[in-house]
Structures are given as C-alpha cells and as structure tokens.
Amino acid sequence: MFGIEFPELIVIAVVALIVIGPEHLPKVARTMGHLWGRAQRYVNGVKADISRDMALDELRQMQEKTQQEIGSVKQSMTEATQEWEQQVKEFESDATQSGNEIAEQVLPRHEIIEEPPAEIAAAPEQKKTNNT
C-alpha cells in the first residue's frame, strides 16, 4: 500500500482505538473508507482525463501529419499534371511541324490546296438533290 506492513497497521489500529475510543471507531472507520473511495475515484478520473488528453493530442498530430501529406501529394500531382500538359503541347507542336514539313516535301508549294475544287464542294449538294 504505502510501504506500511502488517505490524505497523496493528500499532496504528491500537493507537486509533485508544485515541478515538471503541464507541466511535466504527463510524470513523466507515468515514475513512468513504474518503478513501472518493480519493481513489478522483485519482482514477484524473488519470482518465490525462489519458484522453494525450490521445486527443496524438490524434491532432496525426491529423496535421495527414493533412501535410495530402498537401504534398496534391502539389506533386499538380506539378505532374502541368508537366504532362506541357509534354502534350510539345508533342502536338512537333507533330504539326513534322506534318507540315512532310507535306512541303511531298507536294510542291503550288499544289497545296487552299480550297476544295468546285466539283468536290458541290458533291454534297448533288447527293441531296438525287436522294429527293
């Protein structure tokens, strides 16, 4: 208990019996038991409060860490997306440039058609009139 052994408890009981008297000893013992119980409940309540506070602090730290990790992942995803978009734009630009170079090599400049010939442009209209 408090480092009190059995012989010491006997001495305390004898002194209490002499000082308090045999009539009041049961009432005093009951009161001491109630006070001891209250003290134990109070100590247990304080321990529980401290444990809850510690757990709450741990949860807050975990939440902050998780939010930081989410922020870093979001930032890296944004950077990767921007890099990917840049690569797509470069690829598109390279493909357009390569297509233009191939067209210039295959077709002489005067053969590149700016507008379709009249026969090709009129072909859809002829189909409409033939179908009706």
C-alpha positions in Angstrom: 0.0 0.0 0.0 2.1 2.9 1.3 5.0 0.9 2.5 3.1 0.1 5.7 3.5 -3.5 6.8 1.2 -5.6 9.0 2.9 -4.8 12.4 2.7 -1.1 11.6 -1.1 -1.4 10.9 -1.6 -3.1 14.2 0.2 -0.2 16.0 -2.0 2.3 14.1 -5.2 0.4 15.0 -4.3 0.2 18.7 -3.5 4.0 18.8 -6.7 4.7 17.0 -8.7 2.6 19.4 -7.1 4.4 22.4 -7.5 7.9 21.0 -10.9 7.6 19.3 -12.5 5.1 21.7 -14.4 1.9 21.0 -17.8 3.6 20.5 -16.7 6.0 17.7 -14.2 3.7 16.0 -16.7 2.0 13.6 -18.1 5.4 12.5 -14.6 6.9 11.9 -13.5 3.7 10.0 -16.6 4.0 7.8 -15.9 7.7 7.1 -12.3 6.9 6.4 -13.4 4.2 3.9 -15.7 6.6 2.1 -13.0 9.3 1.9 -10.5 6.7 0.6 -13.0 5.6 -2.0 -13.6 9.2 -3.1 -9.9 9.8 -3.3 -9.5 6.7 -5.5 -12.3 7.7 -7.8 -10.8 11.2 -8.1 -7.4 9.9 -8.9 -8.9 7.5 -11.5 -10.9 10.3 -13.1 -7.7 12.5 -13.3 -5.8 9.6 -14.9 -8.7 9.0 -17.4 -8.7 12.8 -18.3 -5.0 12.8 -18.8 -5.2 9.7 -21.0 -8.0 11.3 -23.1 -6.0 14.5 -23.5 -2.9 12.5 -24.6 -4.9 10.5 -27.1 -6.5 13.7 -28.4 -3.1 15.3 -28.8 -1.9 12.2 -30.7 -5.0 12.4 -33.0 -4.4 16.1 -33.7 -0.7 15.4 -34.5 -1.8 12.5 -36.8 -4.4 14.8 -38.5 -1.8 17.5 -39.1 0.6 15.0 -40.5 -2.0 13.5 -42.7 -3.1 17.0 -44.0 0.6 17.8 -44.7 1.0 14.6 -46.7 -2.2 15.2 -48.6 -1.0 18.7 -49.4 2.4 17.4 -50.7 0.6 14.7 -52.8 -1.7 17.3 -54.2 1.2 19.6 -55.0 3.1 16.7 -56.7 0.0 15.7 -58.7 -0.5 19.3 -59.8 3.2 19.5 -60.9 2.9 16.2 -62.7 -0.2 17.3 -64.5 1.4 20.6 -65.6 4.4 18.7 -66.8 2.2 16.2 -68.7 0.2 19.1 -70.3 3.5 20.7 -71.3 4.7 17.5 -72.9 1.4 17.1 -74.8 1.6 20.6 -76.1 5.2 20.0 -77.2 4.2 16.7 -78.9 1.3 18.4 -80.6 3.6 21.2 -81.8 6.2 18.7 -83.0 3.6 16.6 -84.8 2.2 19.7 -86.6 5.6 20.9 -87.6 6.6 17.4 -88.8 3.3 17.1 -90.8 3.9 20.5 -92.4 7.5 19.5 -93.3 6.3 16.2 -94.8 3.6 18.0 -96.8 6.1 20.5 -98.1 8.5 17.7 -99.2 5.8 15.6 -100.9 3.7 18.3 -102.6 5.2 21.3 -104.4 4.1 24.6 -102.9 1.7 25.3 -105.8 -0.1 22.0 -105.4 -1.1 22.6 -101.8 -4.9 23.1 -102.0 -6.2 26.0 -100.0 -9.9 25.5 -101.0 -11.5 22.4 -102.4 -12.4 22.4 -106.1 -15.9 23.3 -107.1 -16.8 19.7 -108.0 -15.9 18.4 -104.6 -17.7 21.3 -102.8 -20.8 20.7 -104.9 -20.8 16.9 -104.5 -22.8 17.0 -101.2 -25.5 19.2 -102.8 -25.8 16.8 -105.7 -26.4 13.9 -103.4 -29.2 15.8 -101.7 -30.9 16.5 -104.9 -30.5 12.9 -106.2 -32.0 11.5 -103.0 -35.2 13.5 -103.1 
